């Protein structure tokens, strides 16, 4: 086989691979576009400020149609600039302005959950509306009195989770008297739910993370030989 013929075969193979990659990319973008059509909730990370976005498949001069509920501009001021949406590249969901410029770009971080960053403001979440409302119900169920216990069942502290807004997207938490010294030293004053975890935060910026187990309890992670567990107040 001559060098020229070998080069020709290699070039043909490369062209075929590039064409296949382009076809796969187009299919991925098309699939994502279809999956995004419907109602979504655009929100701060812990849903203290929310906006319902209805994405449609109808074309506009700059992208695809969408509708924002009337309260969006008040809850999230940057949404007043959003007039359309589109898919960019393989996996970017873009909410854009009338000139086609990005207002915020989202990428999927978990199944059905997208994150976008606005410089100087922080992270925003785009989530299927039904799933987001299910999360809201979960948060409502967290409000109230809790006990923090050791693995042997000994109660070491009582605390109350509230739905009173604190800083950012967090809510206030109050410790009851006579807490274990370790908990008192940590002194959590805020809490939130984030990606399936209950997070307690102190004024010093320290955090304790808890994950739900099969017994409707919340165990501090990473787990230890002497676990710390949150259970409904007793």
Backbone as CSV, one residue per row, in Angstrom:
resi,resn,N_x,N_y,N_z,CA_x,CA_y,CA_z,C_x,C_y,C_z
1,UNK,0.856,-1.196,0.000,0.000,0.000,0.000,0.887,1.239,0.000
2,UNK,0.597,2.173,-0.879,1.424,3.370,-0.969,1.107,4.318,0.169
3,UNK,2.066,5.222,0.422,1.882,6.219,1.473,0.685,7.107,1.168
4,UNK,0.519,7.457,-0.128,-0.587,8.329,-0.506,-1.929,7.656,-0.224
5,UNK,-1.994,6.341,-0.551,-3.246,5.620,-0.323,-3.539,5.502,1.169
6,UNK,-2.492,5.231,1.976,-2.671,5.135,3.430,-3.172,6.453,3.999
7,UNK,-2.603,7.548,3.512,-3.029,8.865,3.991,-4.480,9.123,3.631
8,UNK,-4.868,8.674,2.432,-6.247,8.871,1.999,-7.226,8.104,2.861
9,UNK,-6.864,6.862,3.219,-7.735,6.044,4.074,-7.859,6.671,5.462
10,UNK,-6.722,7.146,6.001,-6.733,7.771,7.327,-7.597,9.027,7.327
11,UNK,-7.481,9.817,6.256,-8.274,11.042,6.162,-9.759,10.723,6.083
12,UNK,-10.097,9.678,5.330,-11.503,9.285,5.207,-12.051,8.806,6.545
13,UNK,-11.219,8.036,7.273,-11.653,7.542,8.587,-11.863,8.696,9.554
14,UNK,-10.952,9.677,9.522,-11.074,10.838,10.401,-12.330,11.634,10.069
15,UNK,-12.599,11.799,8.786,-13.803,12.522,8.363,-15.058,11.820,8.852
16,UNK,-15.060,10.484,8.770,-16.217,9.709,9.221,-16.414,9.847,10.731
17,UNK,-15.302,9.819,11.479,-15.391,9.962,12.934,-15.916,11.337,13.322
18,UNK,-15.427,12.367,12.637,-15.886,13.724,12.924,-17.367,13.876,12.611
19,UNK,-17.796,13.273,11.516,-19.214,13.342,11.146,-20.073,12.637,12.186
20,UNK,-19.586,11.467,12.669,-20.324,10.720,13.681,-20.404,11.515,14.980
21,UNK,-19.281,12.129,15.382,-19.262,12.928,16.611,-20.228,14.097,16.506
22,UNK,-20.261,14.727,15.328,-21.168,15.849,15.116,-22.621,15.402,15.210
23,UNK,-22.902,14.209,14.662,-24.264,13.677,14.708,-24.684,13.372,16.144
24,UNK,-23.769,12.766,16.924,-24.061,12.448,18.325,-24.306,13.725,19.121
25,UNK,-23.460,14.748,18.875,-23.621,16.021,19.577,-24.968,16.646,19.267
26,UNK,-25.361,16.593,17.989,-26.649,17.155,17.594,-27.794,16.410,18.268
27,UNK,-27.654,15.076,18.377,-28.687,14.280,19.035,-28.780,14.631,20.516
28,UNK,-27.611,14.811,21.183,-27.602,15.167,22.603,-28.290,16.503,22.835
29,UNK,-27.961,17.507,22.010,-28.561,18.827,22.149,-30.060,18.770,21.878
30,UNK,-30.453,17.973,20.886,-31.871,17.843,20.549,-32.641,17.173,21.685
31,UNK,-32.031,16.150,22.296,-32.672,15.457,23.416,-32.846,16.393,24.600
32,UNK,-31.797,17.160,24.916,-31.867,18.096,26.035,-32.940,19.148,25.785
33,UNK,-33.019,19.621,24.554,-34.035,20.618,24.210,-35.433,20.080,24.489
34,UNK,-35.694,18.842,24.082,-37.014,18.242,24.309,-37.291,18.078,25.803
35,UNK,-36.254,17.694,26.561,-36.431,17.468,27.996,-36.705,18.761,28.757
36,UNK,-36.247,19.889,28.221,-36.395,21.163,28.923,-37.760,21.802,28.711
37,UNK,-38.505,21.361,27.724,-39.814,21.963,27.462,-40.768,21.619,28.606
38,UNK,-41.336,22.655,29.218,-42.222,22.460,30.359,-41.998,23.537,31.405
39,UNK,-42.487,23.289,32.615,-42.384,24.270,33.695,-41.199,23.958,34.605
40,UNK,-40.444,25.009,34.921,-39.257,24.894,35.751,-39.283,25.962,36.835
41,UNK,-38.606,25.668,37.920,-38.444,26.667,38.968,-37.013,27.181,38.943
42,UNK,-36.878,28.488,38.801,-35.592,29.171,38.908,-35.535,29.762,40.306
43,UNK,-34.476,29.450,41.052,-34.465,29.844,42.458,-33.051,30.036,42.978
44,UNK,-32.968,30.736,44.106,-31.726,30.755,44.862,-31.511,29.346,45.409
45,UNK,-30.320,29.065,45.900,-29.971,27.682,46.216,-30.907,27.020,47.211
46,UNK,-31.484,27.784,48.114,-32.398,27.162,49.072,-33.823,27.680,48.961
47,UNK,-34.151,28.206,47.772,-35.528,28.519,47.421,-36.152,29.626,48.257
48,UNK,-35.354,30.518,48.826,-35.949,31.648,49.531,-36.543,32.644,48.534
49,UNK,-36.039,32.611,47.297,-36.581,33.444,46.224,-36.751,32.551,45.001
50,UNK,-37.966,32.526,44.458,-38.260,31.602,43.366,-38.996,32.294,42.226
51,UNK,-38.963,31.644,41.076,-39.610,32.154,39.870,-39.959,30.962,38.989
52,UNK,-41.197,30.895,38.521,-41.610,29.800,37.637,-41.380,30.213,36.183
53,UNK,-40.629,29.378,35.467,-40.309,29.617,34.061,-40.953,28.511,33.230
54,UNK,-41.734,28.888,32.236,-42.327,27.913,31.322,-41.575,27.966,30.002
55,UNK,-40.844,26.902,29.694,-40.059,26.851,28.464,-40.866,26.168,27.369
56,UNK,-40.850,26.779,26.204,-41.629,26.270,25.081,-40.708,25.907,23.916
57,UNK,-41.254,25.151,22.976,-40.461,24.726,21.828,-40.598,25.630,20.624
58,UNK,-41.405,26.692,20.741,-41.619,27.607,19.620,-40.404,28.510,19.426
59,UNK,-40.024,28.701,18.174,-38.846,29.512,17.864,-39.164,31.000,17.915
60,UNK,-38.156,31.785,18.304,-38.203,33.243,18.240,-36.975,33.683,17.442
61,UNK,-36.883,34.956,17.071,-35.699,35.404,16.317,-34.381,35.132,17.040
62,UNK,-34.407,35.091,18.376,-33.165,34.920,19.127,-33.065,33.587,19.861
63,UNK,-34.056,32.715,19.728,-33.984,31.450,20.457,-35.328,30.763,20.506
64,UNK,-35.735,30.351,21.707,-36.996,29.651,21.906,-37.837,30.412,22.931
65,UNK,-39.137,30.306,22.784,-40.038,31.073,23.644,-40.017,30.574,25.084
66,UNK,-40.277,31.501,25.990,-40.502,31.150,27.386,-41.441,32.172,28.003
67,UNK,-42.015,31.804,29.136,-42.865,32.715,29.898,-42.388,32.723,31.341
68,UNK,-42.361,33.906,31.939,-42.005,34.063,33.342,-43.253,34.475,34.110
69,UNK,-43.456,33.898,35.287,-44.618,34.289,36.070,-44.469,35.749,36.498
70,UNK,-45.580,36.448,36.766,-45.529,37.891,37.032,-44.599,38.312,38.168
71,UNK,-44.420,37.474,39.178,-43.610,37.877,40.323,-42.115,37.683,40.157
72,UNK,-41.680,37.216,38.991,-40.261,36.884,38.810,-39.336,38.087,38.979
73,UNK,-39.675,39.201,38.343,-38.785,40.366,38.369,-38.592,40.898,39.782
74,UNK,-39.617,40.773,40.615,-39.497,41.231,41.999,-38.644,40.270,42.815
75,UNK,-38.857,38.971,42.618,-38.115,37.970,43.387,-36.655,37.892,42.950
76,UNK,-36.438,37.888,41.633,-35.095,37.764,41.065,-34.949,38.849,39.992
77,UNK,-34.464,40.026,40.357,-34.453,41.173,39.437,-33.798,40.914,38.083
78,UNK,-32.786,40.051,38.024,-32.107,39.833,36.747,-33.016,39.176,35.710
79,UNK,-34.118,38.549,36.162,-34.994,37.863,35.214,-35.746,38.824,34.302
80,UNK,-35.775,40.110,34.655,-36.482,41.071,33.798,-35.833,41.181,32.426
81,UNK,-34.565,40.761,32.314,-33.855,40.823,31.036,-34.049,39.565,30.189
82,UNK,-34.637,38.517,30.767,-34.764,37.242,30.058,-35.960,37.279,29.113
83,UNK,-35.706,36.978,27.839,-36.786,36.974,26.845,-36.884,35.657,26.079
84,UNK,-35.866,34.800,26.180,-35.866,33.547,25.419,-34.901,32.561,26.073
85,UNK,-34.907,31.331,25.560,-33.961,30.326,26.040,-33.423,29.553,24.850
86,UNK,-32.337,28.812,25.083,-31.734,28.040,24.002,-30.781,27.008,24.587
87,UNK,-30.357,26.078,23.751,-29.319,25.117,24.114,-28.040,25.528,23.401
88,UNK,-26.964,25.667,24.156,-25.675,26.020,23.585,-24.702,24.867,23.807
89,UNK,-23.971,24.522,22.753,-23.063,23.387,22.864,-23.852,22.113,23.091
90,UNK,-23.285,21.221,23.895,-23.939,19.941,24.157,-24.894,19.995,25.336
91,UNK,-24.555,20.818,26.349,-25.282,20.669,27.609,-25.531,21.970,28.356
92,UNK,-25.460,23.096,27.685,-25.696,24.372,28.354,-27.109,24.857,28.046
93,UNK,-27.884,25.085,29.104,-29.215,25.676,28.966,-29.056,27.167,29.226
94,UNK,-29.290,27.958,28.207,-29.052,29.401,28.309,-30.370,30.168,28.369
95,UNK,-30.497,31.029,29.375,-31.579,32.006,29.423,-30.972,33.311,28.941
96,UNK,-31.563,33.906,27.916,-30.895,35.011,27.238,-31.801,36.222,27.071
97,UNK,-31.158,37.349,26.708,-31.904,38.597,26.547,-32.356,38.778,25.101
98,UNK,-32.954,39.925,24.812,-33.521,40.171,23.484,-32.467,40.212,22.390
99,UNK,-31.213,40.470,22.772,-30.130,40.500,21.790,-29.474,39.136,21.615
100,UNK,-29.972,38.135,22.334,-29.398,36.802,22.240,-28.211,36.584,23.151
101,UNK,-27.923,37.559,24.013,-26.794,37.443,24.932,-27.217,36.696,26.200
102,UNK,-26.298,35.935,26.799,-26.668,35.158,27.985,-26.961,36.034,29.197
103,UNK,-28.061,35.740,29.865,-28.345,36.335,31.171,-27.809,35.399,32.250
104,UNK,-28.009,34.091,32.025,-27.431,33.073,32.904,-27.392,31.748,32.150
105,UNK,-26.291,31.013,32.296,-26.116,29.697,31.683,-26.195,28.622,32.761
106,UNK,-26.918,27.549,32.458,-27.065,26.439,33.399,-26.469,25.163,32.821
107,UNK,-25.862,24.364,33.694,-25.428,23.019,33.328,-25.988,22.041,34.356
108,UNK,-26.261,20.823,33.908,-26.878,19.825,34.779,-25.845,19.267,35.748
109,UNK,-26.161,19.309,37.042,-25.252,18.796,38.069,-25.780,17.505,38.684
110,UNK,-27.078,17.321,38.636,-27.736,16.077,39.030,-28.888,15.880,38.065
111,UNK,-29.459,14.691,38.056,-30.561,14.429,37.140,-31.702,15.416,37.378
112,UNK,-31.964,16.262,36.383,-33.064,17.208,36.478,-32.779,18.452,37.288
113,UNK,-31.532,18.629,37.741,-31.162,19.811,38.521,-29.996,20.513,37.821
114,UNK,-30.190,21.794,37.517,-29.189,22.575,36.802,-28.711,23.724,37.689
115,UNK,-27.430,24.046,37.571,-26.858,25.161,38.323,-26.321,26.209,37.367
116,UNK,-26.504,27.471,37.762,-25.950,28.575,36.992,-25.361,29.610,37.931
117,UNK,-24.316,30.276,37.496,-23.626,31.266,38.329,-23.740,32.643,37.701
118,UNK,-24.142,33.615,38.532,-24.090,35.014,38.118,-23.020,35.703,38.957
119,UNK,-22.024,36.233,38.290,-20.902,36.859,38.974,-21.380,37.973,39.897
120,UNK,-20.919,37.919,41.133,-21.290,38.929,42.107,-22.590,38.647,42.828
121,UNK,-23.335,37.637,42.366,-24.616,37.299,42.994,-24.605,35.908,43.615
122,UNK,-24.027,34.954,42.910,-23.981,33.600,43.440,-24.621,32.587,42.517
123,UNK,-24.904,31.416,43.083,-25.411,30.277,42.322,-26.935,30.256,42.351
124,UNK,-27.516,29.910,41.211,-28.964,29.747,41.097,-29.257,28.331,40.602
125,UNK,-30.438,27.844,40.961,-30.845,26.483,40.622,-32.031,26.521,39.669
126,UNK,-31.985,25.675,38.657,-33.108,25.475,37.747,-33.541,24.025,37.900
127,UNK,-34.787,23.819,38.316,-35.255,22.476,38.636,-36.691,22.299,38.163
128,UNK,-37.010,21.079,37.746,-38.382,20.764,37.369,-39.337,21.237,38.456
129,UNK,-40.414,21.914,38.061,-41.299,22.561,39.031,-41.895,21.563,40.019
130,UNK,-42.340,20.410,39.537,-42.949,19.422,40.436,-41.939,18.931,41.464
131,UNK,-40.699,18.687,41.022,-39.658,18.224,41.943,-39.317,19.308,42.957
132,UNK,-39.285,20.565,42.505,-38.969,21.674,43.407,-40.039,21.823,44.480
133,UNK,-41.293,21.657,44.097,-42.371,21.783,45.081,-42.363,20.621,46.060
134,UNK,-41.897,19.468,45.603,-41.739,18.335,46.509,-40.667,18.650,47.549
135,UNK,-39.577,19.318,47.109,-38.523,19.728,48.036,-39.062,20.734,49.044
136,UNK,-39.907,21.652,48.576,-40.488,22.648,49.478,-41.301,21.961,50.571
137,UNK,-42.037,20.928,50.180,-42.811,20.169,51.163,-41.878,19.524,52.176
138,UNK,-40.733,19.009,51.689,-39.752,18.396,52.583,-39.221,19.414,53.579
139,UNK,-38.958,20.636,53.109,-38.458,21.680,53.999,-39.491,22.028,55.056
140,UNK,-40.758,22.100,54.652,-41.819,22.399,55.614,-41.870,21.345,56.716
141,UNK,-41.585,20.103,56.336,-41.617,19.020,57.314,-40.448,19.083,58.289
142,UNK,-39.423,19.861,57.954,-38.255,19.975,58.828,-38.469,20.986,59.948
143,UNK,-39.428,21.882,59.782,-39.628,22.947,60.756,-40.120,22.372,62.085
144,UNK,-39.499,22.833,63.184,-39.952,22.398,64.502,-38.803,21.991,65.407
145,UNK,-39.145,21.282,66.478,-38.166,20.893,67.495,-37.484,19.578,67.139
146,UNK,-36.168,19.548,67.379,-35.356,18.359,67.120,-34.475,18.078,68.332
147,UNK,-34.069,16.823,68.456,-33.101,16.424,69.472,-31.859,15.889,68.782
148,UNK,-30.702,16.255,69.312,-29.439,15.725,68.824,-28.987,14.660,69.821
149,UNK,-28.795,13.431,69.342,-28.481,12.321,70.241,-27.220,11.602,69.783
150,UNK,-26.574,10.934,70.737,-25.441,10.072,70.427,-25.952,8.724,69.916
151,UNK,-25.028,7.907,69.456,-25.407,6.592,68.953,-26.044,5.709,70.002
152,UNK,-25.732,5.959,71.295,-26.316,5.152,72.376,-27.687,5.663,72.806
153,UNK,-28.187,6.690,72.106,-29.510,7.220,72.420,-29.517,8.368,73.403
154,UNK,-28.349,8.744,73.929,-28.276,9.841,74.893,-28.510,11.179,74.199
155,UNK,-29.493,11.929,74.688,-29.778,13.253,74.129,-28.745,14.247,74.646
156,UNK,-28.121,14.976,73.729,-27.083,15.924,74.141,-27.469,17.374,73.848
157,UNK,-28.560,17.571,73.099,-28.968,18.948,72.816,-30.351,18.961,72.177
158,UNK,-31.089,20.013,72.438,-32.346,20.246,71.752,-32.217,21.505,70.908
159,UNK,-32.846,21.519,69.752,-32.785,22.698,68.897,-34.065,22.834,68.091
160,UNK,-34.323,24.040,67.650,-35.532,24.335,66.887,-35.152,24.896,65.526
161,UNK,-35.598,24.216,64.472,-35.406,24.707,63.110,-36.607,25.569,62.742
162,UNK,-36.358,26.751,62.216,-37.450,27.654,61.852,-37.432,27.921,60.348
163,UNK,-38.489,28.552,59.869,-38.516,29.003,58.474,-38.327,30.515,58.387
164,UNK,-37.729,31.081,59.433,-37.420,32.513,59.451,-36.115,32.746,58.699
165,UNK,-36.155,33.597,57.685,-34.968,33.820,56.864,-33.835,34.424,57.682
166,UNK,-32.637,33.907,57.450,-31.425,34.460,58.056,-30.627,35.118,56.928
167,UNK,-29.336,34.896,56.878,-28.534,35.468,55.801,-28.610,34.587,54.560
168,UNK,-28.479,35.213,53.398,-28.480,34.450,52.156,-29.735,33.615,52.018
169,UNK,-29.541,32.316,51.778,-30.663,31.399,51.595,-30.839,30.477,52.790
170,UNK,-30.380,30.914,53.947,-30.437,30.097,55.153,-31.584,30.531,56.061
171,UNK,-31.886,29.658,57.036,-32.962,29.926,57.979,-32.425,29.828,59.405
172,UNK,-33.119,30.477,60.323,-32.636,30.532,61.699,-32.862,29.206,62.431
173,UNK,-31.906,28.879,63.301,-32.030,27.730,64.192,-31.655,28.195,65.594
174,UNK,-32.340,27.661,66.603,-32.099,28.074,67.983,-31.784,26.855,68.843
175,UNK,-30.708,26.960,69.623,-30.361,25.906,70.574,-31.149,26.098,71.859
176,UNK,-31.506,24.980,72.481,-32.156,25.033,73.783,-31.081,24.970,74.877
177,UNK,-31.419,25.322,76.113,-30.420,25.330,77.191,-29.845,23.942,77.470
178,UNK,-28.681,23.933,78.122,-28.034,22.721,78.626,-27.597,21.773,77.513
179,UNK,-27.022,22.322,76.449,-26.489,21.485,75.377,-25.102,20.969,75.746
180,UNK,-24.728,19.853,75.148,-23.388,19.304,75.298,-22.359,20.378,74.922
181,UNK,-21.222,20.444,75.639,-20.221,21.486,75.360,-19.774,21.545,73.901
182,UNK,-19.661,20.377,73.249,-19.214,20.375,71.851,-20.232,21.072,70.951
183,UNK,-21.517,20.833,71.220,-22.567,21.472,70.418,-22.654,22.955,70.763
184,UNK,-22.541,23.264,72.056,-22.596,24.664,72.482,-21.443,25.466,71.888
185,UNK,-20.268,24.831,71.785,-19.113,25.518,71.203,-19.308,25.740,69.705
186,UNK,-19.931,24.764,69.035,-20.238,24.916,67.611,-21.267,26.028,67.422
187,UNK,-22.292,26.054,68.261,-23.303,27.117,68.301,-23.937,27.411,66.945
188,UNK,-24.612,26.432,66.354,-25.266,26.699,65.069,-26.372,27.734,65.213
189,UNK,-26.450,28.634,64.261,-27.520,29.638,64.292,-28.292,29.714,62.974
190,UNK,-27.893,28.875,61.987,-28.593,28.840,60.710,-28.626,27.406,60.193
191,UNK,-29.578,27.138,59.295,-29.663,25.814,58.686,-30.222,25.944,57.277
192,UNK,-30.038,24.880,56.499,-30.657,24.796,55.179,-30.625,23.342,54.710
193,UNK,-31.447,23.037,53.709,-31.376,21.763,53.006,-30.645,22.001,51.696
194,UNK,-29.705,21.127,51.387,-28.943,21.289,50.150,-28.538,19.926,49.617
195,UNK,-29.065,19.579,48.442,-28.727,18.322,47.773,-28.876,17.119,48.697
196,UNK,-30.002,17.077,49.382,-30.297,15.932,50.217,-29.657,15.952,51.586
197,UNK,-28.945,17.015,51.921,-28.321,17.122,53.235,-28.962,18.242,54.050
198,UNK,-29.027,18.022,55.374,-29.359,19.095,56.298,-28.033,19.689,56.762
199,UNK,-27.882,20.986,56.601,-26.628,21.639,56.956,-26.882,22.641,58.076
200,UNK,-26.155,22.475,59.179,-26.173,23.438,60.278,-24.933,24.309,60.165
201,UNK,-25.091,25.615,60.396,-23.983,26.559,60.254,-23.862,27.434,61.485
202,UNK,-22.634,27.777,61.823,-22.386,28.664,62.956,-22.072,30.065,62.448
203,UNK,-22.061,31.017,63.372,-21.726,32.397,63.009,-20.280,32.505,62.542
204,UNK,-19.448,31.522,62.918,-18.035,31.528,62.526,-17.815,30.909,61.151
205,UNK,-18.898,30.424,60.529,-18.778,29.838,59.199,-18.544,28.342,59.202
206,UNK,-18.535,27.713,60.382,-18.375,26.265,60.453,-19.678,25.581,60.054
207,UNK,-19.574,24.365,59.516,-20.769,23.630,59.103,-20.719,22.187,59.590
208,UNK,-21.885,21.657,59.917,-22.071,20.232,60.170,-23.099,19.743,59.161
209,UNK,-22.785,18.628,58.478,-23.696,18.063,57.489,-24.343,16.791,58.029
210,UNK,-25.635,16.640,57.753,-26.385,15.453,58.158,-27.111,14.888,56.939
211,UNK,-27.174,13.556,56.855,-27.908,12.896,55.782,-28.972,11.984,56.375
212,UNK,-30.116,11.907,55.703,-31.221,11.084,56.191,-30.880,9.606,56.049
213,UNK,-31.266,8.806,57.060,-31.081,7.362,56.965,-32.440,6.689,56.770
214,UNK,-32.458,5.372,56.835,-33.693,4.632,56.569,-34.697,4.711,57.712
215,UNK,-34.297,5.311,58.836,-35.176,5.380,60.005,-35.752,6.777,60.219
216,UNK,-35.765,7.581,59.149,-36.282,8.953,59.215,-35.489,9.795,60.211
217,UNK,-34.229,9.446,60.382,-33.319,10.216,61.218,-32.254,10.843,60.320
218,UNK,-31.532,11.797,60.877,-30.467,12.463,60.130,-29.152,12.238,60.865
219,UNK,-28.195,11.600,60.195,-26.907,11.261,60.796,-25.832,12.202,60.271
220,UNK,-24.975,12.655,61.187,-23.893,13.527,60.764,-22.910,12.752,59.890
221,UNK,-22.456,13.391,58.820,-21.483,12.784,57.913,-20.219,13.646,57.870
222,UNK,-19.057,12.989,57.684,-18.886,11.537,57.581,-19.191,10.838,58.901
223,UNK,-19.678,9.594,58.796,-20.084,8.830,59.972,-18.859,8.462,60.812
224,UNK,-19.076,8.269,62.110,-17.993,7.894,63.022,-18.456,6.741,63.906
225,UNK,-17.536,6.237,64.742,-17.884,5.146,65.651,-18.899,5.602,66.694
226,UNK,-18.906,6.901,66.995,-19.874,7.467,67.937,-20.720,8.487,67.177
227,UNK,-21.718,8.011,66.436,-22.454,8.895,65.528,-23.269,9.957,66.252
228,UNK,-23.519,11.032,65.528,-24.371,12.109,66.013,-25.620,12.104,65.138
229,UNK,-26.783,12.033,65.783,-28.028,11.821,65.052,-29.043,12.897,65.432
230,UNK,-29.757,13.395,64.421,-30.845,14.347,64.643,-32.163,13.595,64.515
231,UNK,-33.008,13.688,65.562,-34.325,13.069,65.511,-35.365,14.098,65.935
232,UNK,-36.586,13.862,65.558,-37.657,14.767,65.946,-37.717,14.907,67.463
233,UNK,-37.966,16.146,67.935,-37.958,16.438,69.360,-38.824,15.489,70.163
234,UNK,-38.311,15.104,71.324,-39.023,14.147,72.169,-39.407,14.795,73.483
